[in-house]
Amino acid sequence: MKKKLLIFILFLITISSIKAQEKLDSLNITNNPIVFADVSFGYTIGSLRGLTGVFSLNYQKKNNLFTFRHLEIVKFDDIDFFFIIPVDVESRRIREYSMLYGKRIIKEGTSYHFSGGFSYNTYQQRKNNNIIASESFVGFPLEFGVSWFKSKKERFRILYGLLPVGKPTSFGRAFGIKLHANLAKRSYVGIGLTFGLGWHKIHKNEI
């Protein structure tokens, strides 16, 4: 939990710095960077079948994509309830921390990417709050995805995209689909819907 909080804080600091720089650069009508974060929710099969959540930070230079990815798979084997309160839970879980490098191609408001890299992974089997099995291993993560985002600068929208605020900006949302995999001692492959936020393309000299 502390690691996730630290990563999130570092990301906010980075985004704030980039946003401040973007405001300064806008005086000279310069181009924005490509920096974005996304989360994905889906299902994974392989050594462990279960619900999957993915969080990633991405930076693109030309068509080179650099990604930090945190993935977590959870499988609930048995749950006993007292009324509606779970009192006896057996579960298995895989956590992945990985660095990936790949290529990302942008066409108007659509992008395609393929990446591979190196991962550190942990596996745990729990009964209630007790760990009954645990191990760690390395792997070779892979990822393929497609996403859609605005092709031109627009005003950012809040309240589920209903209310536009501020001036037209390159900062915005994205939606997509990702295929993820990890070749390791406990290999797996899965798919998920992705929701992103950040600068997804360079908007050249747009006012």
C-alpha positions as CSV (number, residue, x, y, z in Angstrom):
1,M,0.0,0.0,0.0
2,K,2.9,2.4,0.8
3,K,4.5,1.6,-2.5
4,K,1.3,2.4,-4.4
5,L,0.8,5.7,-2.5
6,L,4.4,6.7,-3.2
7,I,4.0,5.9,-6.9
8,F,0.8,7.9,-7.0
9,I,2.4,10.9,-5.2
10,L,5.4,10.9,-7.6
11,F,3.0,10.8,-10.6
12,L,1.0,13.8,-9.3
13,I,4.3,15.7,-8.8
14,T,5.4,14.8,-12.3
15,I,2.0,15.8,-13.9
16,S,1.9,19.1,-11.9
17,S,5.4,19.9,-13.2
18,I,4.6,19.1,-16.7
19,K,1.3,21.1,-16.6
20,A,3.2,24.1,-15.2
21,Q,5.8,23.8,-18.0
22,E,3.0,23.4,-20.6
23,K,1.4,26.7,-19.4
24,L,4.8,28.5,-19.8
25,D,5.5,26.9,-23.1
26,S,2.1,27.9,-24.4
27,L,3.3,31.5,-24.5
28,N,5.6,30.4,-27.3
29,I,3.0,28.0,-28.8
30,T,5.2,25.0,-28.3
31,N,4.1,21.3,-28.4
32,N,3.0,19.3,-25.4
33,P,4.7,16.1,-24.2
34,I,3.0,12.7,-24.4
35,V,2.5,11.6,-20.8
36,F,-0.5,9.7,-19.5
37,A,-1.7,7.2,-16.8
38,D,-4.3,4.6,-17.2
39,V,-6.2,1.9,-15.3
40,S,-7.6,-1.3,-16.7
41,F,-10.1,-3.8,-15.4
42,G,-10.6,-7.3,-16.8
43,Y,-10.1,-11.0,-16.5
44,T,-7.0,-13.2,-16.7
45,I,-6.4,-16.9,-17.3
46,G,-3.3,-19.1,-17.0
47,S,-1.6,-20.2,-13.8
48,L,-4.3,-18.2,-12.0
49,R,-7.7,-17.3,-13.2
50,G,-9.3,-14.2,-11.7
51,L,-10.3,-10.6,-11.7
52,T,-7.5,-8.3,-12.8
53,G,-6.7,-4.7,-12.2
54,V,-3.8,-2.8,-14.0
55,F,-2.3,0.6,-13.3
56,S,0.3,2.1,-15.6
57,L,2.4,5.2,-16.2
58,N,3.4,6.0,-19.7
59,Y,5.9,8.3,-21.5
60,Q,6.3,8.5,-25.2
61,K,9.3,10.0,-27.2
62,K,8.7,10.0,-31.0
63,N,7.2,6.5,-31.4
64,N,9.1,5.0,-28.4
65,L,6.9,4.1,-25.5
66,F,8.2,3.6,-21.9
67,T,5.8,2.1,-19.3
68,F,5.7,1.2,-15.6
69,R,3.0,-1.3,-15.0
70,H,1.5,-2.7,-11.8
71,L,-0.9,-5.6,-12.3
72,E,-2.8,-7.6,-9.7
73,I,-4.8,-10.8,-10.2
74,V,-7.2,-12.0,-7.4
75,K,-9.0,-15.4,-7.2
76,F,-11.4,-16.1,-4.4
77,D,-11.5,-19.8,-3.7
78,D,-13.9,-19.9,-0.8
79,I,-15.9,-17.3,1.1
80,D,-18.2,-17.9,4.1
81,F,-20.6,-15.2,5.2
82,F,-22.1,-14.2,8.6
83,F,-25.2,-12.5,7.3
84,I,-23.6,-10.3,4.6
85,I,-20.1,-10.0,6.3
86,P,-17.4,-12.3,5.0
87,V,-15.8,-14.1,7.9
88,D,-13.8,-16.9,6.3
89,V,-12.0,-16.0,3.0
90,E,-9.5,-18.1,1.1
91,S,-7.8,-16.4,-1.9
92,R,-4.9,-16.5,-4.2
93,R,-3.2,-13.4,-5.6
94,I,-0.4,-12.5,-8.1
95,R,1.2,-9.0,-8.0
96,E,3.4,-7.8,-10.9
97,Y,5.7,-4.8,-11.1
98,S,7.2,-4.3,-14.5
99,M,9.1,-2.0,-16.8
100,L,8.2,-2.2,-20.5
101,Y,9.5,-0.7,-23.7
102,G,7.7,-0.7,-27.0
103,K,6.3,1.2,-30.0
104,R,3.2,3.4,-30.1
105,I,1.6,4.5,-33.4
106,I,-0.8,7.4,-33.4
107,K,-3.3,8.1,-36.1
108,E,-5.6,11.1,-35.5
109,G,-7.5,10.1,-32.3
110,T,-6.5,6.5,-32.2
111,S,-3.3,4.8,-31.0
112,Y,-1.8,1.2,-31.2
113,H,1.0,-0.1,-29.1
114,F,3.0,-3.2,-28.4
115,S,5.5,-3.5,-25.5
116,G,7.7,-6.0,-23.8
117,G,10.0,-5.9,-20.8
118,F,11.0,-7.3,-17.4
119,S,8.9,-8.0,-14.3
120,Y,9.2,-8.8,-10.6
121,N,6.2,-10.9,-9.3
122,T,4.9,-12.2,-6.1
123,Y,2.4,-15.0,-5.4
124,Q,0.4,-15.5,-2.2
125,Q,-2.2,-17.8,-0.9
126,R,-4.2,-16.6,2.0
127,K,-6.8,-17.9,4.5
128,N,-8.4,-15.0,6.3
129,N,-5.4,-12.7,7.1
130,N,-2.9,-15.6,7.3
131,I,-0.4,-16.3,4.5
132,I,-0.2,-20.1,3.9
133,A,2.0,-20.0,0.7
134,S,4.2,-17.3,-0.8
135,E,6.9,-17.0,-3.5
136,S,8.5,-14.5,-5.8
137,F,9.7,-14.9,-9.4
138,V,10.7,-12.9,-12.5
139,G,9.0,-12.7,-15.8
140,F,8.8,-11.2,-19.3
141,P,5.6,-9.1,-19.6
142,L,4.0,-8.3,-22.9
143,E,1.2,-5.9,-23.8
144,F,-0.8,-4.9,-26.8
145,G,-3.4,-2.2,-26.8
146,V,-5.6,0.2,-28.8
147,S,-7.1,3.4,-27.4
148,W,-9.2,6.3,-28.6
149,F,-8.9,9.9,-27.5
150,K,-9.7,13.4,-28.8
151,S,-7.8,14.3,-32.0
152,K,-7.9,18.1,-31.4
153,K,-7.7,20.3,-28.4
154,E,-11.0,20.7,-26.6
155,R,-12.2,22.0,-23.3
156,F,-11.9,19.5,-20.5
157,R,-15.2,18.0,-19.4
158,I,-16.3,17.1,-15.8
159,L,-19.4,15.4,-14.4
160,Y,-19.1,12.4,-16.7
161,G,-18.1,14.6,-19.6
162,L,-21.3,16.7,-19.5
163,L,-19.8,20.1,-18.4
164,P,-16.9,21.7,-20.3
165,V,-14.5,23.9,-18.2
166,G,-11.5,26.1,-19.0
167,K,-9.9,26.7,-22.3
168,P,-9.2,24.1,-25.1
169,T,-6.4,21.9,-23.8
170,S,-4.4,18.9,-25.0
171,F,-5.0,17.2,-21.6
172,G,-7.9,14.7,-21.8
173,R,-9.4,11.3,-21.3
174,A,-8.9,8.0,-23.3
175,F,-10.7,4.7,-23.6
176,G,-9.4,1.5,-24.9
177,I,-8.7,-2.3,-24.8
178,K,-5.6,-4.0,-23.6
179,L,-4.2,-7.5,-23.9
180,H,-1.6,-8.3,-21.2
181,A,0.6,-11.3,-20.6
182,N,3.5,-12.5,-18.5
183,L,5.9,-15.3,-19.5
184,A,7.1,-16.7,-16.1
185,K,7.0,-19.5,-13.6
186,R,3.3,-18.7,-13.3
187,S,2.4,-17.4,-16.7
188,Y,-0.9,-15.7,-17.6
189,V,-2.7,-13.8,-20.3
190,G,-5.7,-11.5,-20.0
191,I,-7.8,-8.7,-21.4
192,G,-9.3,-5.6,-19.9
193,L,-11.1,-2.3,-20.6
194,T,-8.8,0.7,-20.1
195,F,-9.5,4.3,-19.0
196,G,-6.7,6.9,-19.4
197,L,-6.0,10.5,-18.4
198,G,-3.2,12.7,-19.7
199,W,-1.6,14.0,-22.9
200,H,-2.1,11.2,-25.5
201,K,-0.7,12.9,-28.6
202,I,1.2,16.0,-29.6
203,H,-1.1,18.8,-30.7
204,K,1.2,20.8,-32.9
205,N,0.9,24.6,-32.5
206,E,-2.9,24.4,-31.8
207,I,-4.2,27.4,-29.9
